Amino acid sequence: MAVAEDTPNLAREVKLRLEVNSENAFSWIETQGTASEVCELYGQAVKDLYWLDKGAKSLVVIGSRGVSFCLEQAIKFVDSEPTMANGFKAQAKTIAYNVAANTWPGWGDEGVIISKSETEAGLEAAKLNLKLAEELKKPSDKIAAAYWLLSAMQLALDKFQESIASIDLSNIYASQAGDKTVLAYNEGFKGLIFLASGNITGTEPFDSGVRKLKEIGSEDATFYVSQLATGKKIFVK
């Protein structure tokens, strides 16, 4: 593990250095260990800064540099050490995923404020997460999750038709994975997209998805029921 092992202190240290300038923060992180450890630190900072800031301004800056750093490392090894290159690409994907997830205003976390520009940055991160998932030949369940995240970011930015197209693609991969829980969630989520766009026909798939999730009754299904309810409060005006 890298030198800055205490992750809450990591976020505070990064935040203090960001207040000087972004390069100060980047150069500090990038001297804390091996290249792989630095990628890990960037990823941890993205997650911890969300809670420290109750927002996404700092994590977008750090996440963007973290992704670039990891991909730069991947390029160095793409010919000589393809396995190592893919490892760095996987770390970049994880950071991109967390930037997108932590710039989505649909979680309803108390006190957290996400700006439109931060969500727009998250949309680009979600696109990169999907691209890397495909390049790394991730299994169907991971591709389904990447398309769901893309759909979620598009929903948050009122890109309703794009959001529907993405959730439909998520369903294709969830079907390939045989994941009935995700399929039920996606059904409800597609209903949520329709409702958010002002189309009341979304009520039926929303309610159907919730009903199926309750019938499944697993921990994940219960979480998804709660998330759909939260999303409805946030996105349906």
C-alpha positions in Angstrom: 0.0 0.0 0.0 1.2 3.5 -0.7 2.5 5.9 2.0 -0.7 7.8 2.5 -2.5 4.8 4.1 -5.0 6.7 6.2 -7.7 7.4 3.7 -9.7 10.1 5.6 -6.3 11.9 6.1 -5.6 11.3 2.4 -8.7 13.2 1.4 -7.9 16.1 3.8 -4.3 16.2 2.6 -5.4 16.3 -1.0 -8.0 19.0 -0.3 -5.4 21.2 1.4 -3.1 20.9 -1.6 -5.9 21.5 -4.0 -6.5 24.8 -2.2 -3.0 25.8 -3.3 -3.4 24.5 -6.8 -4.3 21.3 -8.6 -0.7 20.6 -9.7 0.4 20.7 -6.0 -2.1 18.0 -5.2 -1.2 15.9 -8.3 2.5 16.0 -7.7 2.0 15.0 -4.0 -0.1 12.0 -4.9 2.2 10.9 -7.6 5.2 10.7 -5.2 3.4 8.4 -2.7 4.3 5.0 -4.1 4.5 2.9 -7.2 2.5 3.7 -10.3 -0.1 1.1 -9.3 -0.3 2.5 -5.7 -0.7 6.0 -7.1 -3.7 4.9 -9.2 -5.1 3.3 -6.0 -4.7 6.5 -4.1 -6.4 8.5 -6.8 -9.3 6.1 -6.7 -9.5 6.3 -2.9 -9.3 10.1 -2.9 -12.3 10.3 -5.4 -14.4 8.3 -3.0 -13.3 10.0 0.2 -13.5 13.6 -1.2 -17.2 13.0 -1.9 -17.9 12.7 1.8 -15.4 15.3 2.9 -16.8 17.9 0.6 -20.4 16.8 0.5 -20.1 17.5 -3.2 -18.1 16.7 -6.3 -15.9 19.7 -7.2 -12.7 18.3 -5.8 -13.3 14.7 -6.8 -13.9 15.7 -10.4 -10.5 17.4 -10.6 -8.7 14.5 -8.8 -10.6 11.8 -10.8 -9.8 13.4 -14.1 -6.1 13.4 -13.4 -6.2 10.0 -11.9 -7.8 8.5 -15.0 -5.2 10.3 -17.2 -2.3 9.0 -15.0 -3.5 5.4 -15.1 -4.0 5.5 -18.9 -0.6 7.1 -19.3 0.9 4.1 -17.4 -1.1 1.7 -19.6 0.3 3.2 -22.8 3.9 2.6 -21.5 3.2 -1.2 -21.2 0.7 -1.9 -24.0 3.3 -3.6 -26.2 5.8 -5.0 -23.7 3.5 -6.0 -20.8 -0.1 -6.2 -22.0 -1.3 -7.7 -18.7 0.1 -4.9 -16.8 -1.3 -2.4 -19.3 -4.8 -3.9 -18.8 -4.3 -3.6 -15.0 -3.7 0.1 -15.3 -6.7 0.4 -17.7 -8.8 -1.4 -15.1 -7.7 1.1 -12.4 -8.6 3.9 -14.7 -12.0 2.3 -15.3 -12.6 2.1 -11.5 -11.8 5.8 -11.1 -14.1 6.8 -14.0 -16.9 4.7 -12.6 -16.6 6.4 -9.2 -16.4 9.9 -10.7 -19.6 9.2 -12.5 -21.3 7.6 -9.6 -20.3 10.4 -7.2 -21.6 13.1 -9.6 -25.0 11.5 -9.9 -27.6 13.6 -7.9 -29.9 10.6 -7.7 -28.6 9.0 -4.5 -30.3 11.5 -2.2 -27.3 11.6 0.2 -28.1 14.2 2.9 -26.3 17.5 2.6 -24.6 16.6 -0.7 -24.9 19.2 -3.5 -23.9 18.3 -7.1 -23.7 21.0 -9.7 -24.8 20.6 -13.3 -21.2 21.0 -14.6 -20.1 18.3 -12.2 -22.8 16.0 -13.5 -21.7 16.8 -17.0 -18.2 15.7 -16.1 -19.7 12.6 -14.6 -21.4 11.8 -17.9 -18.1 11.9 -19.7 -16.7 9.6 -17.0 -19.6 7.2 -17.5 -18.9 7.1 -21.2 -15.2 6.3 -20.5 -16.2 3.6 -17.9 -18.3 1.9 -20.6 -15.5 2.2 -23.2 -12.9 0.7 -20.9 -15.3 -2.1 -19.8 -15.7 -3.1 -23.5 -12.0 -2.8 -24.2 -11.2 -5.0 -21.2 -13.9 -7.5 -22.3 -15.7 -7.3 -19.0 -18.5 -9.9 -18.4 -22.1 -9.1 -19.3 -23.1 -8.0 -15.8 -20.4 -5.4 -15.8 -21.4 -4.1 -19.2 -25.0 -4.0 -18.0 -23.9 -1.9 -15.0 -21.9 0.4 -17.2 -24.9 1.1 -19.4 -27.1 1.6 -16.3 -24.7 4.2 -15.0 -24.6 6.0 -18.4 -28.4 6.0 -18.4 -28.5 7.4 -14.9 -26.2 10.3 -15.9 -28.3 11.0 -19.0 -31.4 11.0 -16.9 -29.9 13.6 -14.5 -29.2 15.9 -17.5 -32.7 15.5 -19.0 -31.3 13.5 -21.9 -34.3 11.3 -21.8 -34.2 9.5 -25.2 -30.5 8.8 -24.7 -31.2 7.5 -21.2 -33.9 5.1 -22.5 -31.6 3.8 -25.2 -28.8 3.2 -22.6 -31.2 1.4 -20.2 -32.4 -0.8 -23.1 -28.8 -1.8 -23.8 -28.2 -2.5 -20.1 -31.2 -4.9 -20.2 -29.7 -6.8 -23.1 -26.5 -7.5 -21.1 -28.4 -8.1 -17.9 -30.4 -10.7 -19.8 -27.2 -12.3 -21.1 -26.0 -12.4 -17.5 -29.3 -13.9 -16.3 -29.7 -11.3 -13.6 -33.4 -11.1 -12.8 -32.8 -8.5 -10.0 -31.1 -6.1 -12.4 -33.8 -6.7 -15.0 -36.5 -5.8 -12.5 -34.6 -2.7 -11.4 -34.0 -1.6 -15.0 -37.7 -2.0 -15.7 -38.5 0.3 -12.8 -35.7 2.6 -13.8 -37.0 2.9 -17.4 -40.4 3.8 -15.9 -38.6 6.5 -13.8 -37.1 7.9 -17.0 -40.5 8.2 -18.6 -42.0 9.8 -15.5 -39.2 12.3 -15.2 -39.8 13.3 -18.8 -43.4 14.0 -18.0 -44.8 10.8 -19.6 -47.2 9.2 -17.2 -47.0 5.8 -19.1 -43.9 5.3 -17.0 -46.1 4.5 -14.0 -46.8 0.9 -15.1 -43.2 -0.2 -15.6 -42.1 1.7 -12.5 -44.7 -0.1 -10.4 -44.0 -3.4 -12.1 -40.3 -3.2 -11.4 -40.8 -2.3 -7.8 -43.3 -5.2 -7.4 -40.8 -7.7 -8.9 -38.0 -6.4 -6.7 -40.1 -6.9 -3.6 -41.0 -10.4 -4.7 -37.3 -11.2 -5.1 -36.7 -9.8 -1.6 -32.9 -10.0 -1.6 -30.6 -7.4 -0.1 -29.8 -5.9 -3.5 -33.5 -5.9 -4.5 -34.5 -4.1 -1.3 -31.8 -1.5 -2.0 -33.1 -1.0 -5.5 -36.6 -0.5 -4.3 -35.4 2.2 -2.0 -33.3 3.8 -4.8 -36.2 3.9 -7.2 -38.3 5.7 -4.5 -35.5 8.2 -3.9 -35.0 8.7 -7.7 -38.7 9.4 -8.1 -38.6 12.1 -5.4 -35.6 13.7 -7.0 -36.3 13.5 -10.8 -40.1 13.5 -11.1 -41.4 17.0 -10.7 
